[in-house]
Amino acid sequence: MTANYKFCGITRRLSQIRAKALIAASIIAMSASSPLSVAAALPRVSINANDITVKQLLHDIESKCNYTFAYSDGAGLPTSKRVTLHATDRPIDEILAEVLPGADVEIKGTTIMLTPAKAAPETSKSGSAKTPKANKKTVTGRVVDDSGEPIIGATVMQKGTNNGTSTDIDGNFTLSISGKNPTLVARYVGCEPKEIKAAPGTSVNITLDQSGVKLNDVVVTALGISREQKSLGYAVSKVSSEDLNNTVSGNWLNSMNGKVAGLSMTSAGSGPLGSMRVVLRGEQSLNYGANEALFVVDGVPITSGDAGTGSGASFSNSDAPIDFGNGASEINPEDVESVTVLKGPAATALYGSRAANGAIVITTKSGKAEKGVGVTLNSSITWEKAGYYPEFQGVYGPGADGGFAPYAFWRFKNIDVPEGFPAKANGSRMSYGEAYSADKLRSQYNSYNPVTGEWTLTPFVYADDWFTGFMETGVTYRNNITVSSNNGKGTSARLSITDTRNDWILPNTGYKNQTVSVALNTKMNKWMKLQARVNYLHKSSDNLPVQGYSNQSPFYMLIWGNTNISPAQYREEYFGGKCTLENYSGDRYDGKAMVGSMGNAKPVNPYRQMYEATNAINKDRVYGNVALNIAFPVKGLTLDLRAGTDISVDWRQQKKPFRSPDYDRGFYREQNNRDIETNLDFMLRYVNNKLVGKRLGLNAAFGGNSMIRRVFRNSVTLKNLGEEGIYNTTNLPDGEFARPYNWRSHKVVNSFYGFVNLSWDDTYYLDLTARNDWSSALGRGNWSFFYPSVSASVLLDNALKLHDSAPWIDMLKIRGSWANVGNDTNPYTLTDTYASSSSYPSSSLLPTTAANYFIKPENVESWEIGIESMFLHNRFGVDVAFYNSSTTNQIVSAVADMITGVSARKMNAGEIRNRGVEIALHVIPVQTRNFTWSFDINWSRNWNKLVSLDKDWDPSAAFIQNDGAGGSYASIRSYVGEEMGWIYGKGYKRAPQGATYTDANGNVVDCSGMKIIDASNGIPLLDDAADTRIAKVNPTWRGGMTHSFRYRDFTLGLTFSAQMGGHAFSHTNAVLSYMGKLTNSLEGRYDGLTVEGVVATENADGSITYTPNTRPVASVIDYYQKAKYIRNNAEEHTFKTDFFKLGEARLDYSLPRKICRKLRVVQGAAIGVYATNIFCITDWPQFDPEAAGTMNGTNIVNGLEMGALPMTRTYGFNIKLSF
């Protein structure tokens, strides 16, 4: 369900500013008035008139078109002049120029304003200007809105005539009237028309009330076609530009969170650009990477993914992936007019196989709607801080002996032991050492001064910032200038330039974005309209962080660092030039060591990683389209031709200096990526809404599309460098070779499609669509696939005539749809091919997956029913949708016996079913002249099931996606006949169902499910294999809520989001808990503990006897490190991802229009302050429950958190000026 808003004052025509304000404004203004657009912006008509008045001629023209003339009788227009005219298919503006020479013609929507040309004032014989005589038959007045502000450009007409005028910048008007007791009618877009009696010579004040018209009554559907929402037989949701620009972040998709029912987004907490995985209505395909929604900009699909950098998963991988941002995140929200979310296959069937998972349809902004030139400046500054840290413990320091011996960093070999220092070192990266105390003086890293050579024992205290101090306050600057224009004759243009500069929370990370957007709409002649959209992006970064639990990530070093060391010591070490080979290999002897040397033979300085182990990108991207609309002489028949392209070229560079983890001699990679997608479309369309006595409406079309996609990947990798500090592809040690990688693909999909939309009495609607694709990625006999859809809706308020019996019902609609769509595969997967070997030049590798030439396209069949209603003048609305989708012929890689020579084989198998409900609620509880409170709530639930796999599949065997993403600690599995996406791993061994023991009083106690304890040490036992089902990944439901409060010129917006029922495995929690750095490991440190459970004793006959455990753990450290918090105890490290979050808050103040009018130069001004992630109520222990994912190549895997970077809280302000 979509929100309603009043907009009486939003779209009003403001006064034209001086074009000299900016050179850019002049350029746009000139283009808007170029000869290309002078051709009539009015239709052609045929007239045979003999000796009639001009007024009668105007009436005849009105009867032949959809325009109405407005003019003032007696104001200098010769409307009583008699004319004879014989015109065949002539433009209206040519006819007007002939019969009313010199008259000014201005088009306002469907109204043609006629005014006499301005002439030089007459002068008296003395040379002074004559004062015109007062017209006794004129009425003057002023039109204002319900807040008392003048309305500019309102139309005021004498009822029953064409006599009319429009208001000026102050809302004033003067109109010559005739007749007795005339009635004036005032109109303005978004306001209720008002009639008022007026007598000649009087002045009237007219107040127009807001109409409550739904801004989103018209939505953009498939192929960029705008339709009334009431006519649709499927669910859509719309998000406005204002909602997308409430805050500033590295990915505008964050602003969609919590605002659309059925939309789920997963991130990996991977850095400032924060790629997101967008899924609508659940996972449809077993091919994990084929479940994301399609992104469409101005009717043309764009590339939304990312080219992978690195090798495989982000877990425990020294060549872990880098998040350089995905394609969808690169859209500039400043240029977005609206986003329409098409959720079901019926809504997206016309987009073909790529939209089987739904579509995010983006419409960009155009030029001004009214004549004139406008300039808008929008600047913002956003600060960003890491938040929501784990609960660190600061009681015990580094060590693994329980504090048996004092902590000592240094050891000595070639010098005498300094006085007071222990001769031997003692410590660990674990935090199971002695208790901290300022009274304890210990041998620590800072005990040695390399400048003076002095040795001093220092206080053994906890460093509060040992983890948090590495994070800085990030800042993002965004500046935008937009120039838009309209020449009033059918041509509008817009130029937008945005510059974004980010310094992120980690040292030496961030990015720069520069975008340029150009939009042009023009009527080339009476038959053709041209529309062009071009968007250019330049993105660059000197360094983006490595993601995940990788020794290349600075977070890996921090997690394993000592809690008595502040990041300030790392900073001083790096910038002080102490990261030398001598200190690196000193092993803490005799004053030679690095800060991180304790427990680490190959120490790492996180600042050195951030400043020298860099990951850079330089990217250019151009996407857009040119569309030509041709109108034929047959009314309603048009041909649309469109060519769209999306071209991106980027260069990436990865450096690792000598003495990097796993790369003692450094590392270097250069990667070049080029992606080119072209879409060519045509659509022949016929629209006639006046059939059968204007009761039947018809909208029919036939069209075609050709999609051509080319991908190029080239890289060179050096796993060892010849000379330190030199990074190029020729710096190799003797005897080593560079490892090149070259890959390219070419895919073509050709399509024909058609649709018929029927309506009857604006009450009953029926839509039929059909499309056939021919995909080059499939083999002969299977490359053609057809898919139809049908949808219908009925407006019950009209059908049952409820407006009379129940006027409080504004709309009551039922709808339903059915669709069948296909989904193909990637190119070059039909036949077996050799792969090049990067380890051995000129050699090849055999395929590990057996191809299948006879693969068929996946098939998605779905249906949806829903009800949509609005009540109480659009102040209360409900939208409910129920859906069911079934995906069959899944294209999967099934595990094969290695005796066949491959580990997997491609096949069509299986069915996935998704069923769900979505509810959206819109309410305006309070609405007065000065105060309005409105809110929207959305809620959704999806039931997902793996119905079947291959007929030979063993139901007890798991289907595993993204195998290896969780290492050996956890995996995501699905089983036939069950809900998909379960976390599996090791858990505690537990007593079976029905197990009992007898207590001391002789009572039989049920001990089913209790932990089984090792009788020898009191420590619980873990499963032998990682095959225990732990919890489900996907949440049971998701929801969101937005509030808007407006008081006079102040507006407060709040966005909440929530989910319940999901889980994820946290490896960050596992490592920090294992090392004793969290408060969860404090229990029993020195007073011991006894684990609740039972001891299982096997009897001679094989039976098991259970007795309650009474033995304290022999070693608390062993208990934590070998059982409770060992990293492969997935049960202990899996948590609920439930949360309730205040994601956004924004307060705006708009300068009153009356002040802007006094200033004259400024047409509008606003200032806003905002914040994100203000609070989050959750049991999730690590940073952000919405970032409970990890990167695996280019996929973001939900349910496995493997070293995510912190969730950030932002706050900032912006200023917007309109001229």
Phi, psi and omega in degrees: 000146186250156186275155176251146178215150175275143181215036180303320185262001188279319190259013185291150185284120179266163183292150181285130180272170178292127183292347182280000183301320179217144178300321180299323179296321179296318180299314180294321181297319180294320180294328182287340181248021182290158181302336181303328187258000183290334177307147192309135172268016183240156181286174177261149177221163174243129186227135170235098185237130179238113173052059175238164180283160176300323179298318177296322178298318179296322176297319180297319179296319179302323182290346184253004180210182182261018182256153176237136179272142175229128180202166181252117178297141177077010182260019177109355177268129182280063184288344179268355178298141181264139184222158171237127186216131174235105184232133177243115176052053179254145176298142181300322183294330176292320179296317180296321179296331181280315186270338178231066183298136177087352180288144175274132181244126179226132183260127175232095184067243178255017178250132177254111181274127178246123178225149179293150178294144178290128179243159178296139182295145177292150180241152177279174180299332180281354179096353179275154181292139178284144175270121181295146179290144180294137179268115183292343184256036176245153174232138178246165179180186182217137179248126180230165176269185186288354174257005178089001180276140181294146177258122182267128176086014174291147179264130177239120183230152173279126186301135178082005179226175171266009184283116183198173179205183177228158183279155181268195185297335179261009180081006183274155176211158173225130185221128173282132184235166179219164178084173179266142179046055180292156178245132176262143176239121179253135181225148171203145183302128178089001180236153176287132176300150180225137176253145181208139177285144181215134177256147179304141178083004180254170176238135183235149173247127184241126177251123179262129179270150178295143186268347184070022178297139179286121177300324184260028176297334176247129181235156178270123182252197183303146181065016177077016182276127178274132180219155174292134184296330182296341183271353188276142178261017180215166184278137172225156174228148183231137177238130186275167178299321180299321180294328181283337185251019177297327181224175179239127177213174180287346179219114184297342180296338175304329182284351176274346188295130177081005185247353183226123177292136178087358180262124177238139181230135180236134174239170181248011183055053196250010176133187188294332182272340167047066176303148181228145174261120186250119182232138178246126175058039170087168180288125181261334190234147173287344173279099192305323183282359183251028183251357185276156180289154176277139176256131183232128179243119180053042175087356184242126178298146176235165177282127184246353183269199181220149173280130184290145173229125186112192183223098171086217189282165179271358181272126172047048185229119181285353174238051185291156182291155176248136177272098177269008180090137178269166187299323182296328182288348185274357176290134182277114182297338178296337183261002184268127176277315179198162175234124176251128180259113177262115194265319187258162178303329178297327180284334189244005187303327182289346177274351176089195188297332184293339184256021179299337181257019181094172184217144172256105186262117185252128175250125181270167186283151177248185178288183182299146177278336180247162181297138178134183180236136178231143177233131179234131174247132182223116182232142179217152173231128182233128175259150188220130179227145175291145181217172173060060179281160173297168180273093181283148175257137180242026183270315186245146185261188183298141179153164179229013185247014180069019179084016181298321179237152180292153179293138176211120183279313191271152170226163192227142183222312185251002175229162178290148177291124180300154183299130178088348182272142174290150182284334182246149178277154176209124180168178183194166172282349174286166178240052175245036180264202182288162181289145177288146174195135179292343179279347180269125176257125188228162174281108182234173182305318183279010177284343182248131177255105184292342180282314183264342183078009182278148177243127183219126174293140185237157182300136181269091185232156178285134176271106184303332185255022185304331179250312186287334185291346179284335180279140180251175173273113179280161179214141177232127175253129176228127179230133181226138171234132180232131176240123179228153184209164175206130182269003179076002182235024174105001180241131174226153181215155179213135174233127181230131178234127181232135177238124180236130180228125185236132165247116190274183188284343175265143182304139174059034173234159180147191183201166173230136176232132170235127180233145175230129180234131179234131177230136179220131173232129181209150173261109186289320175201193185292343184255334194234139173239139181244135176229133180225139176225125178227129178235130179238136178232135167237119180240134179215151175205137175279339180195131171236144188286151171291140184259146169091184182277078181231144179290358174269352181269137178297335179291331175300315179294320180294316181300321181269005181281172181273142184278359175260009183243122178277146175304340178299329178289322174297319182296315181293325179295314183288308183285346175271004176074029184261000178276064184259164177298324180298314179288324180299320183260008184288336175059029176069021177266132166055038176084008178251107181190167171251163184305320184267023185283340182296119178072013184218108181291340178235077187293153182231137173258121184297330178290325176295321176299316185288330184262341182240327176268079191257159179227102189252155176216146173222112190231140172236137181218136176232127174218150182165190181202159173237128183233139179237125177253123182246122178262128180269163179302334175288118184301131179091353181261121182225158174233125177253128175241133184215138174233125180233152179215155175220108183239125175228137178227124178223154178237129182237148182219130177238130179237142170223124183284170172307149178067028171277153179304126181070000179223074182299329180253025174081184186199146176209140177216138169242137181224133176242128181235137177222125179234128181228122175233132179235134176236123177246127186229150164221150177210118174265123191226141177233128180234127176211110182256019184235029178278155177051059178066037179063021179263331183257129175249138182229132175223105184234147182208153172226133183207179180210159181217142172233117180254124179237122182235127177237136181230134179232129177231124178223131177211157174228128183239134174244114182271357171214144179254148178284308181243140182292137174081002179250122185241098169205170188283359179251357182277076184244146171292158178301136176086358180252156180240149171289154181251098180277155174219126180225131181207143176213155178217157182217121182228138178230134172232118176256143188215149164236145181212164176203158176209155174226122176247123181242143175222150179227119180057029182051034184230317183248131184229139179221128179239132175235132177227156175208143179213144174231128179250146170239110187254131178287348181278354179246160183277165177306140182091339180235355187280351177254127178217139188246141176214129179254169172207155175217138177216153182211154176211152179227129175273098183295331179297326176278315184298322182262006180051050183283345182295333178275314183277334180221074184297346179283351176268115178273323178202139175218110187234138168248149184213160177200153180207156174218142180209155175224116183232162180248170179208120184269203185229184179283155179292156174067031176249008184270334183232154179287136179225154174280151176247144179286149179260126178278343182275328182233103182305143178069011178252166182227161180243144176288151179292147178260349177238127180283126181283168180217107184293338187262020177301135177259159177292148171296156182230128179242120177244131185215156169222158183210139172230154181196167176225138182227135184213151174224138183227164170054054179056047176065025178266349178217130181214149179223138175227121181235132179229138172240136182221158176215130177224146180226123179253121180239176184054042180302135177268107186229162171256102182272143181298135180238155177292131183298345178295341178280352180094356177225161180262348180206163177220141178285140182199160168266121182198149165092163177218134173244135179240135174237128174233142183197172177225141177230134180230132176230138184230134177234131183220138169242090184293325184228132177210104177236183181298322185252346185223134176222133173237123176227152175212154178232139178233134173231146183213140180213151174220138181233131174255117185246137183215135171272100187287316183201164170233209180299149183300335180266005183288135176283117183301339180277353180272144182272145168261120186247123174260146178054048180300133180096349181296331179255018181061213178268006188269325181203153177216159178253121185233157175225146180234147180300136179086004184230168174298142182278156172081077177239141177276128178238147178177196177277146173224189178283142169291135185228154178295140183289167178300132180094355180291145180219163168220163180254124183279182185296338181265006179085007180276142176274123184245131177286123180243023179304131177082358179285150180296142176265127187255140174286118185295339185280335183222359178075014183258136179296152180265147178254161178302152180286330181229159183274056185239019180271133176285125185260302183192164178274150184277309189286137180293154177291318177211158175231153179204165178208158181210131176237140177238143175228125177241124178238124173233112184051248184259011178252140177225130178242127178240138179229137178234122178247151174217156183202159171206157181218145169099356180263166180216162175206151174272131181248108177284332175299315177297321181300313183290313181296322178291316179304321182274000176075028184262000179247161181294342182290353180253012182279330185301129173079012184304317182234347178255003175074172177202158178239126183277131178289130180169195181229153174261128181260122180243124180275128180273171182298330181273007179090352178284162182245132174250134182250134176228146180295142181283132177234000184273125173295155179296139182292325180218119180296322180296317178297321179301315181286321188269341182249353181222286190299311185245015172301145192293337180267013171275081185296331179298319183285336186251016174255130186229158173293143175256023175297144176200159168227119192230136166270097188279326183216145170216136181214135176239125181240146171233126179253130179296128181305145184295330181293329176288320178298321180295324178292324179289335177069313184287318186266126176272335179198147178212140180211148175229139181223149173237147186209164177207155177231159179049051185290317170210157179215114178266114185198157172266356179294126190276343190240099168066268192226120179294341178276352176252030181275056179220172178219154178275134175229094190069239177260000178269148171253114187267120180279144176099355179230109176262114187235072177084042180293149174281160188296148167291142182248150173253128181245155174207144184190186177214159176217155179236134180232127180236136178239134182241000000 
